[in-house]
Structures are given as structure tokens and as C-alpha cells.
Amino acid sequence: MDRNPSPPLPSRDQDEEEGAGGDCIGSTVYSKHWLFGVLSGLIQIVSPENTKSSSDDEQQMELDEEMENEICRVWDMSMDEDVALFLQEFNAPDIFMGVLAKSKCPRLREICVGILGNMACFQEICVSISSDKNLGQVLLHCLYDSDPPTLLETSRLLLTCLSQTEVASVWVERIWEYPAIYDSICFIMSSSTNVDLLVKVGEVVDKLFDLDEKLMLEWIRNGAVQPLDPPQEDSEEQPVFKIVPCVLEASKQVRSENPEGLDVYMHILQLLTTVDDGIQAIVQCPDTGKDTWNLLFDLVCHEFCQSDDPPIILQEQKTVLASVYSVLSAIYASQTEQEYLKIEEAGGDEVMDRNPSPPLPSRDQDEEEGAGGDCIGSTVYSKHWLFGVLSGLIQIVSPENTKSSSDDEQQMELDEEMENEICRVWDMSMDEIEDFLKILHEVDKTLADDLEQNFPSLKAQT
């Protein structure tokens, strides 16, 4: 038996009784009589008399097989605009709201949210559903559900509404009113193994952050706020979720099974780095910064831009690569800034040479990468560090940056931090730089080509 069996067609007798199209919904061949019967059955399930008589919780958790098949047919039918409009006219959303408010049956709740999700795909109905404050509250409460299929359908419905410009702001305002949604979404990202659910929740978060930067800042700061009152001895301590570790955990979960999902979570990280609080949320905690860098570096070196990948694969990866490189560049720039601040506090000008030596890889990097894994050729210079400097150079000469720096005097000046980094590269021999460029050609040919295009002297040496 299919999960969602096809809805029945009207019989010949019904056609004859009703006349041409009399019992058909719009231009479809679906029967109005049959649909009325199914919706009436739903009303009976959540009627006060029925809920009182079904005092057994286990009985309320189950859905009659015949009723499940019938309502699944409605779920399939609701993808048709004529059927969706007919359901709207018959006030079906109010019926589904009653089911969600009263029923404890996970399967029934999943189906009702799924039907509303299909109906919301049509603009007129989406506006109507979104304008119903009570229905909106009930649907947002479904994000606290423990049933993954219900959470998946709720996320799908929410993403559909957030994607409609006419009503997106309505849903963003409602989410502001329910701070607990942050904890629920973070819990899903950090603990769920359901890849479909993780991808859809990621799409919701990505859309929310794109729509409302203030909400993104609020969610970033939520993880930094500790509870004012200590937990009581007999009470269970509530976890404090931080957005970055939750996003990283979800990224690891979807990485191998859903490339599109990984793209979504990388874009979330990129959005976080567009605000200073987001960058600090990544780099302030050493473990979080290290986990973020290691994950992204591993993706670039061992998963994307592999030497045996056909060109079409690289073309497909360009969006996620752009997000990854953007986050790596932001992390590197922030860490460099912190290092120089420490140097200045220690009396920087007295201890800093004009051309300081490039940093050596740490012991942890040596152990993680293996023999020579982070070293350039036979040297002890770090690929991580040189990769960051070259990425910064590309940003300086990018068309976007040169356009924004229209002042000639401003373009003539070089940021002091970048000058010091370039001076470190200056101390390195050309052989070492050539070794790095060879590696870069294998890992990311586009970045290597950009370097050679912007700095022709490099190409002449390779």
C-alpha cells in the first residue's frame, strides 16, 4: 500500500446524477461529496464527545487505517490549485487547526500540516493562512513537537510562507514573539539524524537570517547569555544552545548524504560572518573556531575540487565553495587582528621586525595533518597561513572592492596588518611559493588562476 494513495475518481452514477461537472472540484475529476465526507470525519475525531470518550492516551495516539488512507488522499489532492481553493472555501484550515490543537496522534498531525503546506504553495491561500493569527500560533507550536515527520512538514510550510514576500514579515514577527523557537531549532540541528529534516530546518534558518539581520544577531547572542538563576537541586538543567556549534553539527550530519543541504549550512555560516558578533561567535571560543576551520579546510582539500572531478562537478560546487572561502577568509582575518592586538599590547613596535618570519604550523596541526600535511613542500611553513594571505590579496584587487574604494588616495594605502602579512611572504623563497601554487592548482584551480591573473609574476615562475 502506498503511503499516500491516489484519491478516488467520481463514479459514473455520480456523474449522471450531478450533471456535467456538478460533483467535480473545479476542472478536476475529484468528488466534492467524497471530500465533504472526509472533512466531516476529521471534525468528529476532534469533537469534545469523541475526545472525552477516548480517555486512553494510547488510543488517541493511533489513527484508524481507513481514515488514514482517506486523509492521505486529501493530502495528494491538495497539490491541485482547484482542490486547494475548494478546501479554503470549505474552511478546511480551521478544521486542521482544531486537529492540531486537540489531537495527540502524530500521523494525523503530520498529514494536516502537510495539507496546509500544499495549500500555502498558492499565493492567495498563503496570504489567507498567514493572516489567521490563531492558526499561525498553532503552527509555530508544532515546532516544539517531538515527531520528526511533523517537524519536517511544519518546516516546509514555514519555509513556503517565508518565501512569499507578501507575508514573510508576518511570520518573522511571530517568530520574534516565541523565543523558545530558537532552542527548538538548535536542538534539532544539534541532535537529529533525519537528514531531510535537517536540510529543511537549515533552509528555514537561512531564510530567516537573510530576511532579518536583527533576528540573526538575537540568535547569535542567545548562546552567549547564561541563565540568571542557578538550577534547583531537583530540577533538570536546561542546555544552553549556541548557534555555531549547532550549525556545524548539522553540517557534519548532512555532509555525505545531501550536498544541497551542506550548501545551505555553509551559507548560514557565511551570513553569520557578515556581522561582527557572528565572527566572534566562531572565533572567541577556541574549540568552536578550531572545529569550524577544520571542517571547512577538510571540505576544500578532501571533498571539493578533487583532481579527478569532471568540470561539471566543479561548476556545481561553486556556490558552496564561495561560502566556504568567505568564512575561512573571515576567520583568518579575525584571528590575525587578534594576534596583532596582542602584539601591540606587549609593545608591538619594539618587538616586531619589518619583515617578521612566517608562522610555523602548531604541534596540533602537525599531529592532525600527518607528516608534512600542513607544510609547504619540504619547508615548515603553514599552508593554512599562506592560503589566508593569498585570499586576502584577491579580495583587495577584486572588482567589488576597487569599486567601493573610489578614492584614489584610499586605494594607494595598504592596511598595516596586510602589509605585515605580505612582508612575511616576502621572506619566503620563490621555490616555497611555487610549491604552494602547485598544491593550490590541484585543490582549487580557480583560486590559483585568479592569483596568477592578478599577480603575473607568479605565473612566470610556475
C-alpha positions as semicolon CSV with decimal commas, in nm:
position;residue;x (nm);y (nm);z (nm)
1;M;0,000;0,000;0,000
2;D;0,131;0,344;-0,093
3;R;0,190;0,600;0,184
4;N;-0,042;0,848;0,014
5;P;-0,283;0,652;-0,210
6;S;-0,445;0,834;-0,500
7;P;-0,786;0,993;-0,437
8;P;-1,092;0,818;-0,585
9;L;-1,250;0,937;-0,907
10;P;-1,626;1,005;-0,913
11;S;-1,835;0,709;-1,024
12;R;-2,042;0,708;-1,341
13;D;-2,360;0,721;-1,133
14;Q;-2,240;1,036;-0,958
15;D;-2,158;1,193;-1,295
16;E;-2,503;1,119;-1,424
17;E;-2,674;1,244;-1,108
18;E;-2,482;1,566;-1,081
19;G;-2,466;1,651;-1,448
20;A;-2,167;1,789;-1,631
21;G;-1,907;1,876;-1,368
22;G;-2,166;1,902;-1,090
23;D;-1,977;1,692;-0,835
24;C;-1,630;1,773;-0,963
25;I;-1,398;2,013;-0,785
26;G;-1,310;2,287;-1,034
27;S;-1,172;2,140;-1,352
28;T;-1,061;1,821;-1,178
29;V;-1,238;1,486;-1,159
30;Y;-1,225;1,473;-0,778
31;S;-1,556;1,435;-0,597
32;K;-1,696;1,705;-0,368
33;H;-1,919;1,452;-0,191
34;W;-1,627;1,234;-0,100
35;L;-1,417;1,526;0,025
36;F;-1,705;1,653;0,240
37;G;-1,723;1,308;0,396
38;V;-1,353;1,302;0,484
39;L;-1,356;1,650;0,638
40;S;-1,670;1,562;0,838
41;G;-1,484;1,259;0,971
42;L;-1,198;1,483;1,082
43;I;-1,440;1,708;1,269
44;Q;-1,580;1,406;1,451
45;I;-1,231;1,291;1,556
46;V;-1,165;1,614;1,747
47;S;-1,520;1,673;1,871
48;P;-1,549;1,709;2,252
49;E;-1,769;1,399;2,278
50;N;-1,514;1,184;2,097
51;T;-1,212;1,314;2,289
52;K;-1,389;1,260;2,624
53;S;-1,486;0,902;2,537
54;S;-1,130;0,828;2,418
55;S;-0,968;0,885;2,755
56;D;-0,700;0,629;2,685
57;D;-0,390;0,819;2,566
58;E;-0,268;0,522;2,366
59;Q;-0,598;0,508;2,178
60;Q;-0,574;0,880;2,095
61;M;-0,224;0,828;1,955
62;E;-0,350;0,584;1,692
63;L;-0,525;0,664;1,364
64;D;-0,781;0,433;1,210
65;E;-0,631;0,275;0,896
66;E;-0,928;0,360;0,678
67;M;-0,930;0,721;0,798
68;E;-0,556;0,746;0,740
69;N;-0,596;0,632;0,380
70;E;-0,876;0,882;0,321
71;I;-0,694;1,181;0,466
72;C;-0,377;1,084;0,276
73;R;-0,579;1,106;-0,043
74;V;-0,676;1,460;0,050
75;W;-0,306;1,531;0,107
76;D;-0,233;1,424;-0,251
77;M;-0,527;1,617;-0,389
78;S;-0,430;1,940;-0,215
79;M;-0,140;1,985;-0,458
80;D;-0,402;2,081;-0,718
81;E;-0,494;2,450;-0,704
82;D;-0,866;2,388;-0,763
83;V;-0,876;2,142;-0,472
84;A;-0,675;2,378;-0,250
85;L;-0,913;2,665;-0,323
86;F;-1,212;2,439;-0,254
87;L;-1,060;2,336;0,081
88;Q;-1,007;2,702;0,163
89;E;-1,367;2,783;0,072
90;F;-1,487;2,499;0,293
91;N;-1,283;2,641;0,586
92;A;-1,062;2,334;0,596
93;P;-0,774;2,529;0,761
94;D;-0,996;2,583;1,067
95;I;-1,064;2,210;1,079
96;F;-0,692;2,131;1,057
97;M;-0,621;2,389;1,329
98;G;-0,868;2,208;1,556
99;V;-0,697;1,878;1,486
100;L;-0,351;2,022;1,563
101;A;-0,477;2,183;1,884
102;K;-0,653;1,873;2,018
103;S;-0,516;1,557;1,858
104;K;-0,223;1,365;2,008
105;C;-0,189;1,139;1,704
106;P;0,148;1,216;1,536
107;R;0,046;1,075;1,199
108;L;-0,275;1,278;1,186
109;R;-0,089;1,596;1,287
110;E;0,173;1,534;1,019
111;I;-0,091;1,492;0,748
112;C;-0,286;1,804;0,849
113;V;0,028;2,022;0,846
114;G;0,128;1,862;0,514
115;I;-0,205;1,955;0,356
116;L;-0,172;2,313;0,481
117;G;0,179;2,318;0,338
118;N;0,049;2,217;-0,004
119;M;-0,227;2,477;0,014
120;A;0,023;2,750;0,110
121;C;0,204;2,699;-0,219
122;F;-0,071;2,907;-0,380
123;Q;-0,035;3,278;-0,310
124;E;-0,398;3,362;-0,235
125;I;-0,429;3,079;0,015
126;C;-0,087;3,154;0,168
127;V;-0,198;3,511;0,241
128;S;-0,521;3,382;0,397
129;I;-0,342;3,125;0,617
130;S;-0,081;3,379;0,724
131;S;-0,340;3,639;0,822
132;D;-0,503;3,395;1,068
133;K;-0,319;3,473;1,393
134;N;-0,461;3,174;1,582
135;L;-0,361;2,932;1,307
136;G;-0,015;3,090;1,295
137;Q;0,031;3,034;1,668
138;V;-0,079;2,672;1,644
139;L;0,158;2,607;1,354
140;L;0,456;2,763;1,531
141;H;0,382;2,549;1,837
142;C;0,426;2,248;1,608
143;L;0,798;2,335;1,604
144;Y;0,808;2,212;1,965
145;D;0,678;1,871;1,854
146;S;0,892;1,563;1,912
147;D;0,773;1,383;1,596
148;P;1,026;1,424;1,309
149;P;0,770;1,391;1,023
150;T;0,552;1,660;1,182
151;L;0,858;1,883;1,229
152;L;0,952;1,828;0,864
153;E;0,608;1,929;0,736
154;T;0,596;2,227;0,972
155;S;0,936;2,346;0,848
156;R;0,825;2,301;0,488
157;L;0,512;2,509;0,550
158;L;0,710;2,779;0,731
159;L;0,968;2,798;0,451
160;T;0,690;2,831;0,193
161;C;0,539;3,125;0,381
162;L;0,876;3,292;0,441
163;S;0,940;3,270;0,066
164;Q;0,627;3,474;-0,011
165;T;0,722;3,842;0,005
166;E;0,367;3,947;0,092
167;V;0,359;3,752;0,418
168;A;0,725;3,687;0,511
169;S;0,738;3,977;0,758
170;V;0,427;3,845;0,936
171;W;0,600;3,515;1,014
172;V;0,927;3,681;1,115
173;E;0,737;3,898;1,366
174;R;0,563;3,591;1,506
175;I;0,894;3,409;1,549
176;W;1,021;3,709;1,746
177;E;0,727;3,653;1,983
178;Y;0,834;3,294;2,057
179;P;1,197;3,289;2,181
180;A;1,169;2,917;2,255
181;I;1,171;2,851;1,880
182;Y;1,546;2,921;1,891
183;D;1,601;2,638;2,140
184;S;1,381;2,401;1,943
185;I;1,561;2,467;1,613
186;C;1,904;2,443;1,776
187;F;1,805;2,115;1,940
188;I;1,702;1,974;1,602
189;M;2,026;2,086;1,434
190;S;2,244;1,951;1,713
191;S;2,075;1,616;1,775
192;S;1,864;1,500;1,479
193;T;1,986;1,229;1,242
194;N;1,699;1,286;0,999
195;V;1,878;1,442;0,700
196;D;1,558;1,560;0,530
197;L;1,452;1,740;0,847
198;L;1,798;1,893;0,896
199;V;1,802;2,026;0,540
200;K;1,456;2,181;0,569
201;V;1,528;2,336;0,910
202;G;1,854;2,472;0,768
203;E;1,663;2,631;0,481
204;V;1,428;2,796;0,732
205;V;1,719;2,936;0,937
206;D;1,897;3,053;0,621
207;K;1,584;3,232;0,504
208;L;1,522;3,390;0,845
209;F;1,877;3,523;0,869
210;D;1,855;3,657;0,516
211;L;1,526;3,834;0,591
212;D;1,608;3,980;0,933
213;E;1,963;4,059;1,045
214;K;1,836;4,167;1,388
215;L;1,687;3,823;1,445
216;M;2,019;3,667;1,343
217;L;2,201;3,888;1,596
218;E;1,949;3,792;1,864
219;W;2,005;3,422;1,799
220;I;2,384;3,469;1,800
221;R;2,366;3,641;2,138
222;N;2,124;3,387;2,285
223;G;2,403;3,133;2,321
224;A;2,625;3,383;2,499
225;V;2,366;3,462;2,768
226;Q;2,387;3,241;3,075
227;P;2,073;3,180;3,286
228;L;2,047;3,428;3,575
229;D;1,905;3,180;3,827
230;P;2,104;2,864;3,908
231;P;1,908;2,540;3,860
232;Q;1,743;2,390;4,165
233;E;1,878;2,064;4,301
234;D;1,571;1,867;4,198
235;S;1,529;2,038;3,858
236;E;1,681;1,930;3,530
237;E;1,942;2,171;3,398
238;Q;1,840;2,319;3,064
239;P;2,108;2,314;2,791
240;V;2,237;2,646;2,659
241;F;2,246;2,619;2,281
242;K;2,496;2,816;2,074
243;I;2,412;2,869;1,712
244;V;2,756;2,799;1,560
245;P;2,817;2,453;1,715
246;C;2,461;2,353;1,621
247;V;2,516;2,460;1,259
248;L;2,847;2,271;1,250
249;E;2,688;1,954;1,388
250;A;2,409;1,967;1,129
251;S;2,667;2,030;0,854
252;K;2,857;1,716;0,952
253;Q;2,534;1,516;0,953
254;V;2,420;1,621;0,603
255;R;2,769;1,636;0,451
256;S;2,783;1,293;0,291
257;E;2,413;1,241;0,220
258;N;2,287;1,573;0,089
259;P;2,521;1,817;-0,093
260;E;2,241;2,072;-0,129
261;G;2,191;2,063;0,247
262;L;2,562;2,125;0,304
263;D;2,537;2,426;0,072
264;V;2,256;2,564;0,291
265;Y;2,453;2,531;0,614
266;M;2,767;2,682;0,460
267;H;2,558;2,981;0,355
268;I;2,428;3,013;0,712
269;L;2,789;3,032;0,833
270;Q;2,862;3,291;0,566
271;L;2,567;3,502;0,681
272;L;2,694;3,479;1,039
273;T;3,029;3,625;0,931
274;T;2,859;3,933;0,784
275;V;2,825;4,073;1,137
276;D;3,099;4,114;1,395
277;D;2,904;3,925;1,661
278;G;2,880;3,630;1,424
279;I;3,255;3,623;1,363
280;Q;3,319;3,646;1,735
281;A;3,077;3,358;1,796
282;I;3,302;3,147;1,573
283;V;3,649;3,255;1,689
284;Q;3,608;3,358;2,054
285;C;3,573;3,000;2,174
286;P;3,892;2,816;2,071
287;D;3,713;2,484;2,026
288;T;3,442;2,636;1,805
289;G;3,693;2,825;1,592
290;K;3,910;2,517;1,552
291;D;3,613;2,294;1,466
292;T;3,490;2,544;1,208
293;W;3,828;2,585;1,043
294;N;3,900;2,210;1,040
295;L;3,563;2,126;0,886
296;L;3,589;2,387;0,611
297;F;3,955;2,314;0,538
298;D;3,876;1,942;0,516
299;L;3,590;2,013;0,274
300;V;3,812;2,222;0,048
301;C;4,108;1,986;0,050
302;H;3,945;1,644;0,057
303;E;3,592;1,677;-0,079
304;F;3,567;1,967;-0,322
305;C;3,782;2,041;-0,627
306;Q;3,934;1,694;-0,646
307;S;4,176;1,625;-0,931
308;D;3,955;1,354;-1,084
309;D;3,633;1,559;-1,071
310;P;3,485;1,645;-1,412
311;P;3,436;2,018;-1,484
312;I;3,060;1,995;-1,434
313;I;3,115;1,893;-1,070
314;L;3,330;2,199;-1,004
315;Q;3,064;2,416;-1,167
316;E;2,803;2,269;-0,932
317;Q;3,025;2,332;-0,630
318;K;3,098;2,698;-0,699
319;T;2,820;2,828;-0,472
320;V;2,919;2,627;-0,168
321;L;3,288;2,699;-0,234
322;A;3,217;3,071;-0,236
323;S;3,056;3,039;0,108
324;V;3,339;2,823;0,244
325;Y;3,613;3,058;0,123
326;S;3,427;3,358;0,258
327;V;3,403;3,204;0,606
328;L;3,769;3,091;0,601
329;S;3,877;3,440;0,500
330;A;3,669;3,599;0,777
331;I;3,810;3,361;1,039
332;Y;4,165;3,421;0,925
333;A;4,125;3,798;0,920
334;S;3,974;3,798;1,269
335;Q;4,245;3,578;1,415
336;T;4,515;3,790;1,254
337;E;4,360;4,103;1,401
338;Q;4,356;3,946;1,748
339;E;4,720;3,840;1,716
340;Y;4,833;4,192;1,628
341;L;4,627;4,341;1,907
342;K;4,814;4,116;2,148
343;I;5,145;4,223;1,994
344;E;5,054;4,590;2,028
345;E;4,959;4,539;2,392
346;A;5,302;4,383;2,452
347;G;5,475;4,683;2,293
348;G;5,442;4,583;1,931
349;D;5,674;4,830;1,759
350;E;5,965;4,727;1,981
351;V;5,932;4,355;1,921
352;M;5,811;4,347;1,561
353;D;6,061;4,334;1,274
354;R;5,989;4,495;0,941
355;N;5,968;4,154;0,777
356;P;5,866;3,909;1,050
357;S;5,910;3,540;0,978
358;P;5,605;3,348;0,858
359;P;5,433;3,140;1,127
360;L;5,521;2,777;1,169
361;P;5,247;2,515;1,197
362;S;5,148;2,428;1,552
363;R;5,206;2,090;1,708
364;D;4,832;2,021;1,693
365;Q;4,828;2,093;1,320
366;D;5,126;1,862;1,267
367;E;4,953;1,581;1,452
368;E;4,620;1,630;1,277
369;E;4,754;1,670;0,925
370;G;5,016;1,396;0,947
371;A;5,372;1,414;0,825
372;G;5,404;1,733;0,621
373;G;5,028;1,762;0,582
374;D;5,016;2,136;0,655
375;C;5,369;2,209;0,541
376;I;5,455;2,365;0,205
377;G;5,679;2,119;0,027
378;S;5,981;2,030;0,239
379;T;5,956;2,351;0,444
380;V;5,791;2,408;0,780
381;Y;5,573;2,695;0,656
382;S;5,197;2,656;0,701
383;K;4,957;2,613;0,407
384;H;4,674;2,742;0,628
385;W;4,852;3,071;0,685
386;L;4,962;3,129;0,325
387;F;4,617;3,034;0,197
388;G;4,467;3,309;0,414
389;V;4,715;3,575;0,296
390;L;4,655;3,498;-0,072
391;S;4,276;3,501;-0,019
392;G;4,314;3,846;0,135
393;L;4,514;3,969;-0,164
394;I;4,243;3,854;-0,403
395;Q;3,983;4,045;-0,202
396;I;4,193;4,363;-0,221
397;V;4,205;4,356;-0,603
398;S;3,851;4,224;-0,655
399;P;3,625;4,445;-0,875
400;E;3,381;4,488;-0,587
401;N;3,650;4,619;-0,352
402;T;3,811;4,851;-0,605
403;K;3,472;4,997;-0,698
404;S;3,384;5,060;-0,334
405;S;3,724;5,227;-0,278
406;S;3,671;5,502;-0,536
407;D;3,905;5,740;-0,355
408;D;4,247;5,719;-0,524
409;E;4,424;5,814;-0,202
410;Q;4,244;5,536;-0,019
411;Q;4,350;5,285;-0,286
412;M;4,713;5,398;-0,251
413;E;4,721;5,295;0,114
414;L;4,781;4,939;0,234
415;D;4,629;4,812;0,554
416;E;4,905;4,768;0,815
417;E;4,803;4,412;0,900
418;M;4,801;4,308;0,535
419;E;5,137;4,479;0,481
420;N;5,292;4,274;0,762
421;E;5,146;3,953;0,621
422;I;5,278;4,027;0,271
423;C;5,618;4,103;0,422
424;R;5,618;3,757;0,573
425;V;5,557;3,609;0,228
426;W;5,840;3,832;0,102
427;D;6,082;3,646;0,332
428;M;5,985;3,314;0,178
429;S;6,179;3,190;-0,123
430;M;6,014;3,157;-0,463
431;D;6,062;2,779;-0,451
432;E;5,839;2,760;-0,147
433;I;5,574;2,977;-0,311
434;E;5,588;2,764;-0,626
435;D;5,530;2,451;-0,416
436;F;5,225;2,611;-0,264
437;L;5,086;2,721;-0,601
438;K;5,122;2,367;-0,736
439;I;4,919;2,239;-0,443
440;L;4,664;2,517;-0,493
441;H;4,625;2,424;-0,862
442;E;4,532;2,072;-0,756
443;V;4,293;2,181;-0,482
444;D;4,134;2,493;-0,632
445;K;4,233;2,577;-0,987
446;T;4,003;2,882;-0,995
447;L;4,173;3,044;-0,697
448;A;4,517;2,963;-0,842
449;D;4,420;3,114;-1,179
450;D;4,288;3,426;-1,005
451;L;4,621;3,468;-0,826
452;E;4,819;3,431;-1,148
453;Q;4,590;3,670;-1,331
454;N;4,618;3,938;-1,065
455;F;4,989;3,876;-0,999
456;P;5,154;3,786;-1,338
457;S;5,498;3,745;-1,179
458;L;5,373;3,431;-1,008
459;K;5,275;3,276;-1,340
460;A;5,614;3,349;-1,487
461;Q;5,776;3,144;-1,214
462;T;5,550;2,835;-1,236
